Amino acid sequence: MDKLQTINTQNLQDKIYTIRGLQVMLDRDLAELYQVETKNLNRAVNRNMERFPQSFRFQLTEDEYQNSLRFQIGTLESGRGKHRKYLPYVFTEQGVSMLSAVLRSDIAIKVSIQIIEAFVEMRKVISSNSLLFSKMEALEKRQMSYELKTDSKIEQVLNALEDKTKKPTEGIFYDGQIYDAYVFVNNL
C-alpha cells in the first residue's frame, strides 16, 4: 500500500501516450503500478481475452514501438535485460478499467480508479484547450496570409528597382532640399 500512496495524477498522465489517435498506457507501466510483473499482467489478460477486445488492448507494431513511442518517451532503454522479446501491449481507458476485474486485488481496484481519473483529467484539459488550439490555428492562417501579401509587395518593389526602363518622376530630395543641404554645408 505504501507505493500506492506515492502515485499522483501527473505521474499517471506522464505514462499515458497517444498511439493510433488513442490515449493508451503500456503494459509495463500498468504492471509497475499494479505491483505485478509485466508477464503476469499479460497472462491474466490472455486468460480473459473475451474481456479485452481490440478497442481495449492491442499490440504495438514495430514502427509504433520504435518511432511513435520513442518520440513521446525519448530514448527507449537498451542493453542486456532491457530489451523486450515481444512488442508491448497497450491498454485504452476501457482496458485499464477491465484490468481491475481481471487482477482482482485491492491494489488493482484502487490503482485503476486513479488511472481512470487521470484519463478523465487529460480529456478535460484537451477539451478545454481545443478552443485555444483552434484560435492559434486561425492566427497562424492569418499570419501566413499577411506574409503572402507582404511578400508580394516586396516583390513588386524589387521588380521596380530592377526595371531599368522606368525613370523616377521625383528626385531623391523634395523640392528645395538639395539647395538647403548645399547651403547648409557651405555655411559651415
Helices and strands as residue ranges (DSSP letters): H 2-5, H 9-14, E 16-19, E 22-26, H 27-34, H 38-47, G 49-51, E 57-59, H 62-63, I 64-68, H 69-73, E 89-91, H 93-103, H 106-162, H 177-186
